[in-house]
């Protein structure tokens, strides 16, 4: 592909800042993912990155049948797109449990599952689904070092034992997310990943030996996909591959995906010498990273960010390279997932021309349920 693949011929048709998506590159990323694992049935991609019906349907058309999500809205979007196997990779606490039961009732032909890491939540889920005359499959969420959610594998056998007789739930598997493992050195990342996975493997064997029940194991995200894909008895859940971003491009150099979503911004002021301001504020680009790790411009890689606010981002320019008000910049986000969540619409670009508008529907906390 040419180095100026991203240029939009009718750029004046798009107001800025905006999110643009290149469907041909999305399709290529899906093919690369499937080829990298060999067996498409072992894929359970997370859809938190793209959040759209259109991309979900592209994945279905490519042969991916199992999906993972983090919110009720994402789950409803997947169900409406025609997905038949959905894991809500979240422990539904409070009203979420009842919303999930309503969603299951609305889409009875789908294989549904969610996570648990607490026996009281398991009991609440069981009660809610009993009342609805339903049953929900659950995965025990394991904390393998990220210390965000999950139960220690050492304590999970007890949770399984305490929960296995609850009539409204059925424990079918184990879930382990190791998103803290992001070493650029693949060998080091693999060593840490194998160590984190070992107690998961042992727990699976203990449950199958003690209770005679075979466990599905769903593991990892994008950073450890390169390692987990070689385990033939697990499902893998990458997500960022679909659009790719600058952050993972720098860290995960063994993964060869294409940037398929960019932010378009314009120079709106030249307030001082060697200084420009663009309309790419906090509301348009993920801003949790240090300021130098928020956006990389394909057509202006030399720009150095020095300020960021709600509606503006300020850069120092290199002497000898001049910019004028109205100049268009094409940016690769360092973190694409929360960037997509900031944009209601993604504008597609096909053959260099702006095309359809894809709604990032699941960026909302609630669709209808």
RANOR-V787016 format. One record per residue. N is the residue number from 1. RES is the residue in one letter. OMEGA is omega in whole degrees, 0 to 359 (* if undefined). D_CENTER is the distance of its C-alpha to the mean C-alpha in Angstrom with 1 decimal. Layout:
# RANOR-V787016
<<N;RES;OMEGA;D_CENTER> <N;RES;OMEGA;D_CENTER>>
This chain:
# RANOR-V787016
<<1;X;183;25.6> <2;X;183;27.5> <3;X;179;26.7> <4;X;183;26.8> <5;X;189;24.5> <6;X;187;22.7> <7;X;181;25.9> <8;X;186;26.3> <9;X;181;29.9> <10;X;186;30.1> <11;X;180;28.2> <12;X;178;30.7> <13;X;184;29.2> <14;X;173;26.0> <15;X;181;26.3> <16;X;1;24.4> <17;X;178;22.1> <18;X;177;19.7> <19;X;177;16.5> <20;X;183;17.4> <21;X;182;15.7> <22;X;188;17.7> <23;X;180;17.4> <24;X;179;19.5> <25;X;174;17.1> <26;X;179;14.1> <27;X;179;16.5> <28;X;178;17.5> <29;X;177;14.0> <30;X;178;13.8> <31;X;180;17.4> <32;X;179;16.8> <33;X;183;14.1> <34;X;179;16.6> <35;X;184;19.5> <36;X;180;18.1> <37;X;176;18.1> <38;X;183;21.1> <39;X;186;20.7> <40;X;181;18.1> <41;X;179;18.8> <42;X;178;17.1> <43;X;170;13.6> <44;X;186;11.4> <45;X;174;8.0> <46;X;185;5.0> <47;X;180;5.0> <48;X;182;3.5> <49;X;189;3.8> <50;X;173;7.2> <51;X;186;8.5> <52;X;175;11.7> <53;X;188;14.4> <54;X;181;15.4> <55;X;176;12.4> <56;X;180;12.2> <57;X;176;15.9> <58;X;179;15.8> <59;X;176;13.8> <60;X;180;16.5> <61;X;179;19.2> <62;X;177;18.2> <63;X;177;18.8> <64;X;186;15.5> <65;X;184;16.5> <66;X;185;14.3> <67;X;180;10.9> <68;X;180;8.9> <69;X;185;7.9> <70;X;182;8.8> <71;X;177;11.4> <72;X;179;14.6> <73;X;177;14.0> <74;X;179;10.8> <75;X;179;13.0> <76;X;178;15.9> <77;X;179;14.3> <78;X;180;13.5> <79;X;180;17.0> <80;X;179;18.6> <81;X;177;17.1> <82;X;178;18.9> <83;X;184;16.6> <84;X;179;18.9> <85;X;188;17.0> <86;X;174;14.3> <87;X;171;13.3> <88;X;186;12.6> <89;X;184;11.2> <90;X;175;13.3> <91;X;185;17.0> <92;X;181;18.6> <93;X;179;21.2> <94;X;184;23.7> <95;X;181;23.5> <96;X;181;20.0> <97;X;179;22.0> <98;X;177;24.4> <99;X;178;21.7> <100;X;179;20.1> <101;X;177;23.6> <102;X;179;24.3> <103;X;179;21.2> <104;X;179;22.4> <105;X;180;25.9> <106;X;182;24.8> <107;X;187;23.1> <108;X;183;25.4> <109;X;182;24.8> <110;X;172;21.2> <111;X;184;20.5> <112;X;173;18.8> <113;X;175;17.8> <114;X;182;16.6> <115;X;167;16.9> <116;X;169;20.0> <117;X;185;21.3> <118;X;186;24.4> <119;X;179;27.4> <120;X;175;28.2> <121;X;178;24.9> <122;X;179;25.6> <123;X;179;29.0> <124;X;178;27.8> <125;X;181;25.4> <126;X;180;28.3> <127;X;182;30.7> <128;X;182;28.6> <129;X;172;27.9> <130;X;180;31.6> <131;X;180;32.7> <132;X;182;30.8> <133;X;180;32.3> <134;X;174;28.9> <135;X;180;27.1> <136;X;173;23.4> <137;X;180;22.1> <138;X;170;20.5> <139;X;173;18.9> <140;X;181;20.2> <141;X;185;17.6> <142;X;174;18.9> <143;X;182;18.9> <144;X;174;19.2> <145;X;180;19.5> <146;X;177;16.6> <147;X;176;18.8> <148;X;175;16.3> <149;X;174;16.6> <150;X;177;18.5> <151;X;177;22.1> <152;X;177;23.9> <153;X;180;24.5> <154;X;181;28.1> <155;X;189;28.1> <156;X;179;26.0> <157;X;177;29.0> <158;X;177;30.7> <159;X;178;27.9> <160;X;182;27.9> <161;X;181;31.7> <162;X;188;31.7> <163;X;192;29.3> <164;X;182;30.3> <165;X;179;33.2> <166;X;191;31.4> <167;X;184;32.0> <168;X;179;29.1> <169;X;175;26.4> <170;X;181;26.2> <171;X;184;24.5> <172;X;184;23.1> <173;X;179;20.9> <174;X;180;19.3> <175;X;180;15.8> <176;X;178;15.2> <177;X;184;12.3> <178;X;184;13.7> <179;X;178;11.3> <180;X;183;14.6> <181;X;187;15.9> <182;X;180;15.4> <183;X;178;18.9> <184;X;178;19.6> <185;X;185;22.4> <186;X;180;21.0> <187;X;179;24.1> <188;X;178;23.6> <189;X;179;19.9> <190;X;179;21.0> <191;X;180;23.9> <192;X;180;21.9> <193;X;179;19.3> <194;X;180;22.4> <195;X;179;24.0> <196;X;182;21.1> <197;X;185;20.9> <198;X;178;24.7> <199;X;175;25.1> <200;X;179;22.5> <201;X;181;24.6> <202;X;179;27.7> <203;X;178;26.6> <204;X;180;25.8> <205;X;180;29.3> <206;X;180;31.0> <207;X;181;29.6> <208;X;179;30.6> <209;X;185;34.0> <210;X;187;34.8> <211;X;177;33.6> <212;X;182;33.6> <213;X;180;30.1> <214;X;184;27.7> <215;X;166;24.1> <216;X;179;20.9> <217;X;178;18.6> <218;X;187;14.8> <219;X;166;13.8> <220;X;174;11.6> <221;X;181;8.2> <222;X;186;8.5> <223;X;183;11.6> <224;X;178;13.6> <225;X;181;12.9> <226;X;180;16.1> <227;X;184;18.0> <228;X;182;16.9> <229;X;180;17.2> <230;X;176;20.9> <231;X;189;21.3> <232;X;185;22.5> <233;X;177;22.3> <234;X;171;18.6> <235;X;184;15.5> <236;X;188;12.5> <237;X;173;8.8> <238;X;179;7.1> <239;X;187;4.0> <240;X;181;5.3> <241;X;189;8.5> <242;X;178;8.6> <243;X;182;9.7> <244;X;177;10.2> <245;X;184;11.5> <246;X;181;14.7> <247;X;180;13.7> <248;X;176;12.4> <249;X;182;15.2> <250;X;184;17.7> <251;X;189;16.6> <252;X;188;15.6> <253;X;177;18.5> <254;X;181;18.9> <255;X;190;15.8> <256;X;177;17.2> <257;X;182;14.6> <258;X;170;15.7> <259;X;184;14.7> <260;X;177;14.2> <261;X;182;13.6> <262;X;168;16.0> <263;X;177;17.6> <264;X;180;21.3> <265;X;180;23.7> <266;X;171;27.5> <267;X;182;30.1> <268;X;178;31.7> <269;X;172;34.3> <270;X;193;36.1> <271;X;181;37.4> <272;X;180;39.0> <273;X;180;39.9> <274;X;181;37.0> <275;X;174;34.6> <276;X;175;32.4> <277;X;178;30.2> <278;X;184;27.3> <279;X;181;25.7> <280;X;183;22.2> <281;X;179;22.2> <282;X;183;19.9> <283;X;186;19.2> <284;X;181;17.8> <285;X;179;15.9> <286;X;190;13.9> <287;X;180;16.8> <288;X;180;16.0> <289;X;172;17.0> <290;X;190;20.7> <291;X;181;22.1> <292;X;181;22.5> <293;X;178;18.8> <294;X;180;17.4> <295;X;175;18.3> <296;X;183;20.1> <297;X;181;22.4> <298;X;182;23.1> <299;X;176;26.5> <300;X;185;27.4> <301;X;184;26.0> <302;X;183;29.0> <303;X;181;28.2> <304;X;182;27.9> <305;X;180;26.3> <306;X;179;28.8> <307;X;182;27.8> <308;X;177;25.0> <309;X;188;25.5> <310;X;186;24.2> <311;X;188;25.4> <312;X;169;26.4> <313;X;187;25.6> <314;X;183;28.6> <315;X;168;29.1> <316;X;180;32.1> <317;X;178;33.2> <318;X;177;35.2> <319;X;180;38.9> <320;X;176;39.9> <321;X;186;36.7> <322;X;175;37.2> <323;X;178;34.9> <324;X;178;36.1> <325;X;181;34.9> <326;X;178;32.9> <327;X;182;31.5> <328;X;177;28.0> <329;X;180;25.3> <330;X;188;22.1> <331;X;171;19.4> <332;X;177;16.4> <333;X;172;14.1> <334;X;178;13.7> <335;X;188;10.3> <336;X;188;8.8> <337;X;178;6.0> <338;X;175;9.0> <339;X;178;11.3> <340;X;182;10.2> <341;X;179;10.7> <342;X;185;14.2> <343;X;178;15.2> <344;X;186;16.6> <345;X;167;17.2> <346;X;178;16.1> <347;X;179;19.3> <348;X;177;19.4> <349;X;181;21.7> <350;X;181;23.7> <351;X;176;26.7> <352;X;182;26.5> <353;X;176;26.9> <354;X;185;24.9> <355;X;185;24.3> <356;X;172;22.5> <357;X;177;20.5> <358;X;180;17.2> <359;X;175;16.4> <360;X;194;12.9> <361;X;187;14.3> <362;X;170;11.7> <363;X;179;11.7> <364;X;178;14.8> <365;X;182;15.4> <366;X;173;17.8> <367;X;176;18.6> <368;X;185;21.8> <369;X;*;21.5>>
